[in-house]
Amino acid sequence: MSCHGTSSDAGVGTLCARAAIRGAWLNVLTNAGGIKDRETVERILAEGRTLEQAAAAREAEILSIVEAKFA
């Protein structure tokens, strides 16, 4: 397999992982409304936001590397 094939696989894998993380975050947001303990909800949402933002940053980093392989 060529370097480009491997690079595109890495890019597609990154996009799939990001979609899964984003979907999980949307589920957390949906389900958080049903939790009565607001302190727990705020803790969960803060942690989730941190994880979601880290995933977005990592996605951008990886896709930048992948796209550079095609330049």
N, CA, C and O atoms as CSV, one atom per row, in Angstrom:
chain,resi,resn,atom,element,x,y,z
A,1,MET,N,N,0.844,-1.173,0.000
A,1,MET,CA,C,0.000,0.000,0.000
A,1,MET,C,C,0.888,1.235,0.000
A,1,MET,O,O,1.931,1.263,0.655
A,2,SER,N,N,0.472,2.240,-0.730
A,2,SER,CA,C,1.248,3.470,-0.816
A,2,SER,C,C,1.121,4.272,0.473
A,2,SER,O,O,0.229,4.050,1.292
A,3,CYS,N,N,2.040,5.200,0.617
A,3,CYS,CA,C,1.990,6.118,1.762
A,3,CYS,C,C,0.679,6.891,1.766
A,3,CYS,O,O,0.097,7.143,2.821
A,4,HIS,N,N,0.216,7.267,0.561
A,4,HIS,CA,C,-1.031,8.021,0.483
A,4,HIS,C,C,-2.221,7.184,0.940
A,4,HIS,O,O,-3.129,7.693,1.597
A,5,GLY,N,N,-2.213,5.901,0.593
A,5,GLY,CA,C,-3.289,5.024,1.051
A,5,GLY,C,C,-3.317,4.922,2.559
A,5,GLY,O,O,-4.384,4.978,3.171
A,6,THR,N,N,-2.159,4.772,3.158
A,6,THR,CA,C,-2.062,4.703,4.616
A,6,THR,C,C,-2.481,6.027,5.241
A,6,THR,O,O,-3.169,6.052,6.261
A,7,SER,N,N,-2.061,7.127,4.622
A,7,SER,CA,C,-2.423,8.448,5.141
A,7,SER,C,C,-3.922,8.676,5.071
A,7,SER,O,O,-4.524,9.186,6.016
A,8,SER,N,N,-4.526,8.296,3.948
A,8,SER,CA,C,-5.973,8.500,3.840
A,8,SER,C,C,-6.712,7.609,4.835
A,8,SER,O,O,-7.737,8.016,5.381
A,9,ASP,N,N,-6.213,6.417,5.077
A,9,ASP,CA,C,-6.820,5.543,6.083
A,9,ASP,C,C,-6.764,6.195,7.466
A,9,ASP,O,O,-7.725,6.136,8.234
A,10,ALA,N,N,-5.630,6.814,7.765
A,10,ALA,CA,C,-5.488,7.500,9.054
A,10,ALA,C,C,-6.482,8.655,9.145
A,10,ALA,O,O,-7.093,8.875,10.191
A,11,GLY,N,N,-6.639,9.383,8.055
A,11,GLY,CA,C,-7.589,10.491,8.045
A,11,GLY,C,C,-9.016,10.027,8.223
A,11,GLY,O,O,-9.771,10.614,8.997
A,12,VAL,N,N,-9.390,8.983,7.516
A,12,VAL,CA,C,-10.755,8.455,7.626
A,12,VAL,C,C,-10.992,7.909,9.043
A,12,VAL,O,O,-12.055,8.124,9.624
A,13,GLY,N,N,-10.014,7.217,9.582
A,13,GLY,CA,C,-10.138,6.710,10.951
A,13,GLY,C,C,-10.322,7.834,11.954
A,13,GLY,O,O,-11.109,7.722,12.895
A,14,THR,N,N,-9.593,8.914,11.745
A,14,THR,CA,C,-9.714,10.081,12.619
A,14,THR,C,C,-11.118,10.667,12.544
A,14,THR,O,O,-11.713,11.003,13.568
A,15,LEU,N,N,-11.642,10.789,11.335
A,15,LEU,CA,C,-12.989,11.323,11.167
A,15,LEU,C,C,-14.040,10.421,11.813
A,15,LEU,O,O,-15.000,10.908,12.410
A,16,CYS,N,N,-13.856,9.105,11.692
A,16,CYS,CA,C,-14.795,8.157,12.317
A,16,CYS,C,C,-14.757,8.273,13.839
A,16,CYS,O,O,-15.796,8.301,14.499
A,17,ALA,N,N,-13.547,8.340,14.381
A,17,ALA,CA,C,-13.407,8.473,15.836
A,17,ALA,C,C,-14.030,9.779,16.316
A,17,ALA,O,O,-14.705,9.811,17.345
A,18,ARG,N,N,-13.805,10.837,15.580
A,18,ARG,CA,C,-14.356,12.143,15.945
A,18,ARG,C,C,-15.877,12.128,15.900
A,18,ARG,O,O,-16.533,12.694,16.774
A,19,ALA,N,N,-16.436,11.482,14.883
A,19,ALA,CA,C,-17.900,11.386,14.795
A,19,ALA,C,C,-18.457,10.613,15.990
A,19,ALA,O,O,-19.498,10.979,16.536
A,20,ALA,N,N,-17.775,9.558,16.392
A,20,ALA,CA,C,-18.231,8.765,17.543
A,20,ALA,C,C,-18.174,9.594,18.821
A,20,ALA,O,O,-19.093,9.547,19.640
A,21,ILE,N,N,-17.102,10.346,18.988
A,21,ILE,CA,C,-16.955,11.176,20.189
A,21,ILE,C,C,-18.003,12.280,20.199
A,21,ILE,O,O,-18.613,12.556,21.231
A,22,ARG,N,N,-18.207,12.907,19.054
A,22,ARG,CA,C,-19.205,13.977,18.957
A,22,ARG,C,C,-20.605,13.430,19.229
A,22,ARG,O,O,-21.402,14.069,19.916
A,23,GLY,N,N,-20.901,12.253,18.693
A,23,GLY,CA,C,-22.189,11.624,18.946
A,23,GLY,C,C,-22.383,11.287,20.412
A,23,GLY,O,O,-23.468,11.482,20.961
A,24,ALA,N,N,-21.338,10.785,21.046
A,24,ALA,CA,C,-21.414,10.475,22.474
A,24,ALA,C,C,-21.670,11.743,23.282
A,24,ALA,O,O,-22.455,11.738,24.231
A,25,TRP,N,N,-20.998,12.832,22.899
A,25,TRP,CA,C,-21.195,14.104,23.595
A,25,TRP,C,C,-22.648,14.581,23.451
A,25,TRP,O,O,-23.235,15.072,24.416
A,26,LEU,N,N,-23.218,14.441,22.275
A,26,LEU,CA,C,-24.617,14.829,22.094
A,26,LEU,C,C,-25.542,13.972,22.968
A,26,LEU,O,O,-26.534,14.474,23.496
A,27,ASN,N,N,-25.223,12.694,23.119
A,27,ASN,CA,C,-26.011,11.828,24.003
A,27,ASN,C,C,-25.885,12.263,25.458
A,27,ASN,O,O,-26.864,12.241,26.203
A,28,VAL,N,N,-24.684,12.658,25.858
A,28,VAL,CA,C,-24.489,13.154,27.229
A,28,VAL,C,C,-25.352,14.394,27.444
A,28,VAL,O,O,-26.046,14.503,28.455
A,29,LEU,N,N,-25.308,15.322,26.499
A,29,LEU,CA,C,-26.114,16.541,26.628
A,29,LEU,C,C,-27.602,16.215,26.722
A,29,LEU,O,O,-28.327,16.814,27.516
A,30,THR,N,N,-28.048,15.267,25.910
A,30,THR,CA,C,-29.452,14.866,25.919
A,30,THR,C,C,-29.846,14.269,27.267
A,30,THR,O,O,-30.880,14.620,27.834
A,31,ASN,N,N,-29.019,13.371,27.769
A,31,ASN,CA,C,-29.354,12.651,28.994
A,31,ASN,C,C,-29.121,13.455,30.261
A,31,ASN,O,O,-29.711,13.154,31.298
A,32,ALA,N,N,-28.275,14.466,30.197
A,32,ALA,CA,C,-27.977,15.267,31.389
A,32,ALA,C,C,-29.230,15.972,31.912
A,32,ALA,O,O,-29.358,16.212,33.112
A,33,GLY,N,N,-30.140,16.297,31.014
A,33,GLY,CA,C,-31.362,16.972,31.443
A,33,GLY,C,C,-32.228,16.145,32.369
A,33,GLY,O,O,-33.047,16.695,33.104
A,34,GLY,N,N,-32.065,14.846,32.346
A,34,GLY,CA,C,-32.874,13.974,33.191
A,34,GLY,C,C,-32.272,13.692,34.560
A,34,GLY,O,O,-32.867,12.973,35.363
A,35,ILE,N,N,-31.109,14.248,34.830
A,35,ILE,CA,C,-30.451,14.022,36.125
A,35,ILE,C,C,-30.804,15.177,37.055
A,35,ILE,O,O,-30.606,16.344,36.718
A,36,LYS,N,N,-31.321,14.844,38.209
A,36,LYS,CA,C,-31.772,15.871,39.151
A,36,LYS,C,C,-30.626,16.489,39.953
A,36,LYS,O,O,-30.719,17.647,40.360
A,37,ASP,N,N,-29.567,15.751,40.183
A,37,ASP,CA,C,-28.425,16.239,40.969
A,37,ASP,C,C,-27.599,17.188,40.093
A,37,ASP,O,O,-26.741,16.753,39.324
A,38,ARG,N,N,-27.871,18.474,40.221
A,38,ARG,CA,C,-27.240,19.472,39.355
A,38,ARG,C,C,-25.722,19.523,39.542
A,38,ARG,O,O,-24.995,19.781,38.582
A,39,GLU,N,N,-25.245,19.287,40.730
A,39,GLU,CA,C,-23.795,19.290,40.976
A,39,GLU,C,C,-23.123,18.187,40.159
A,39,GLU,O,O,-22.072,18.401,39.555
A,40,THR,N,N,-23.732,17.023,40.150
A,40,THR,CA,C,-23.209,15.908,39.361
A,40,THR,C,C,-23.282,16.218,37.878
A,40,THR,O,O,-22.339,15.944,37.135
A,41,VAL,N,N,-24.400,16.792,37.441
A,41,VAL,CA,C,-24.560,17.152,36.034
A,41,VAL,C,C,-23.478,18.132,35.611
A,41,VAL,O,O,-22.865,17.954,34.559
A,42,GLU,N,N,-23.235,19.150,36.400
A,42,GLU,CA,C,-22.224,20.149,36.044
A,42,GLU,C,C,-20.826,19.525,35.968
A,42,GLU,O,O,-20.027,19.882,35.104
A,43,ARG,N,N,-20.544,18.599,36.872
A,43,ARG,CA,C,-19.248,17.906,36.840
A,43,ARG,C,C,-19.113,17.062,35.572
A,43,ARG,O,O,-18.078,17.082,34.907
A,44,ILE,N,N,-20.160,16.332,35.255
A,44,ILE,CA,C,-20.161,15.487,34.054
A,44,ILE,C,C,-20.024,16.348,32.798
A,44,ILE,O,O,-19.247,16.020,31.901
A,45,LEU,N,N,-20.773,17.442,32.735
A,45,LEU,CA,C,-20.715,18.309,31.562
A,45,LEU,C,C,-19.353,18.981,31.418
A,45,LEU,O,O,-18.854,19.137,30.304
A,46,ALA,N,N,-18.760,19.372,32.517
A,46,ALA,CA,C,-17.432,19.989,32.455
A,46,ALA,C,C,-16.404,18.994,31.935
A,46,ALA,O,O,-15.579,19.329,31.085
A,47,GLU,N,N,-16.460,17.786,32.443
A,47,GLU,CA,C,-15.529,16.752,31.982
A,47,GLU,C,C,-15.780,16.420,30.510
A,47,GLU,O,O,-14.841,16.264,29.729
A,48,GLY,N,N,-17.040,16.315,30.151
A,48,GLY,CA,C,-17.394,16.014,28.764
A,48,GLY,C,C,-16.937,17.095,27.808
A,48,GLY,O,O,-16.422,16.800,26.730
A,49,ARG,N,N,-17.124,18.361,28.202
A,49,ARG,CA,C,-16.664,19.485,27.368
A,49,ARG,C,C,-15.160,19.401,27.146
A,49,ARG,O,O,-14.676,19.594,26.030
A,50,THR,N,N,-14.427,19.112,28.213
A,50,THR,CA,C,-12.974,18.997,28.121
A,50,THR,C,C,-12.572,17.891,27.153
A,50,THR,O,O,-11.693,18.086,26.314
A,51,LEU,N,N,-13.208,16.743,27.265
A,51,LEU,CA,C,-12.904,15.618,26.380
A,51,LEU,C,C,-13.279,15.934,24.931
A,51,LEU,O,O,-12.527,15.615,24.011
A,52,GLU,N,N,-14.434,16.558,24.731
A,52,GLU,CA,C,-14.886,16.888,23.392
A,52,GLU,C,C,-13.954,17.906,22.731
A,52,GLU,O,O,-13.635,17.786,21.548
A,53,GLN,N,N,-13.526,18.892,23.489
A,53,GLN,CA,C,-12.616,19.907,22.955
A,53,GLN,C,C,-11.239,19.303,22.653
A,53,GLN,O,O,-10.614,19.658,21.654
A,54,ALA,N,N,-10.772,18.403,23.501
A,54,ALA,CA,C,-9.486,17.737,23.260
A,54,ALA,C,C,-9.568,16.887,21.989
A,54,ALA,O,O,-8.616,16.836,21.210
A,55,ALA,N,N,-10.693,16.230,21.786
A,55,ALA,CA,C,-10.868,15.411,20.581
A,55,ALA,C,C,-10.875,16.287,19.335
A,55,ALA,O,O,-10.294,15.916,18.315
A,56,ALA,N,N,-11.521,17.434,19.407
A,56,ALA,CA,C,-11.558,18.348,18.260
A,56,ALA,C,C,-10.150,18.845,17.921
A,56,ALA,O,O,-9.778,18.925,16.751
A,57,ALA,N,N,-9.381,19.174,18.945
A,57,ALA,CA,C,-8.014,19.641,18.726
A,57,ALA,C,C,-7.141,18.539,18.140
A,57,ALA,O,O,-6.346,18.784,17.232
A,58,ARG,N,N,-7.290,17.345,18.653
A,58,ARG,CA,C,-6.510,16.210,18.144
A,58,ARG,C,C,-6.895,15.893,16.705
A,58,ARG,O,O,-6.028,15.584,15.886
A,59,GLU,N,N,-8.186,15.966,16.388
A,59,GLU,CA,C,-8.648,15.749,15.018
A,59,GLU,C,C,-7.961,16.739,14.081
A,59,GLU,O,O,-7.424,16.348,13.045
A,60,ALA,N,N,-7.978,18.006,14.440
A,60,ALA,CA,C,-7.370,19.031,13.594
A,60,ALA,C,C,-5.880,18.770,13.404
A,60,ALA,O,O,-5.347,18.933,12.307
A,61,GLU,N,N,-5.225,18.369,14.465
A,61,GLU,CA,C,-3.792,18.076,14.406
A,61,GLU,C,C,-3.507,16.906,13.457
A,61,GLU,O,O,-2.624,16.991,12.604
A,62,ILE,N,N,-4.247,15.841,13.611
A,62,ILE,CA,C,-4.029,14.651,12.785
A,62,ILE,C,C,-4.364,14.933,11.319
A,62,ILE,O,O,-3.614,14.546,10.422
A,63,LEU,N,N,-5.481,15.601,11.083
A,63,LEU,CA,C,-5.857,15.881,9.692
A,63,LEU,C,C,-4.855,16.813,9.023
A,63,LEU,O,O,-4.618,16.707,7.820
A,64,SER,N,N,-4.274,17.714,9.783
A,64,SER,CA,C,-3.230,18.593,9.236
A,64,SER,C,C,-2.022,17.772,8.781
A,64,SER,O,O,-1.458,18.014,7.714
A,65,ILE,N,N,-1.639,16.805,9.604
A,65,ILE,CA,C,-0.511,15.928,9.245
A,65,ILE,C,C,-0.857,15.091,8.018
A,65,ILE,O,O,-0.053,14.963,7.095
A,66,VAL,N,N,-2.060,14.524,8.018
A,66,VAL,CA,C,-2.502,13.693,6.901
A,66,VAL,C,C,-2.530,14.510,5.612
A,66,VAL,O,O,-1.995,14.081,4.590
A,67,GLU,N,N,-3.140,15.662,5.659
A,67,GLU,CA,C,-3.252,16.487,4.460
A,67,GLU,C,C,-1.883,16.943,3.935
A,67,GLU,O,O,-1.706,17.105,2.728
A,68,ALA,N,N,-0.933,17.146,4.824
A,68,ALA,CA,C,0.414,17.542,4.424
A,68,ALA,C,C,1.097,16.437,3.607
A,68,ALA,O,O,1.968,16.713,2.783
A,69,LYS,N,N,0.695,15.202,3.842
A,69,LYS,CA,C,1.271,14.073,3.100
A,69,LYS,C,C,0.911,14.113,1.618
A,69,LYS,O,O,1.607,13.529,0.787
A,70,PHE,N,N,-0.176,14.802,1.294
A,70,PHE,CA,C,-0.644,14.882,-0.083
A,70,PHE,C,C,-0.136,16.118,-0.826
A,70,PHE,O,O,-0.311,16.247,-2.037
A,71,ALA,N,N,0.486,17.011,-0.086
A,71,ALA,CA,C,0.964,18.268,-0.696
A,71,ALA,C,C,2.202,18.054,-1.543
A,71,ALA,O,O,2.727,19.006,-2.121
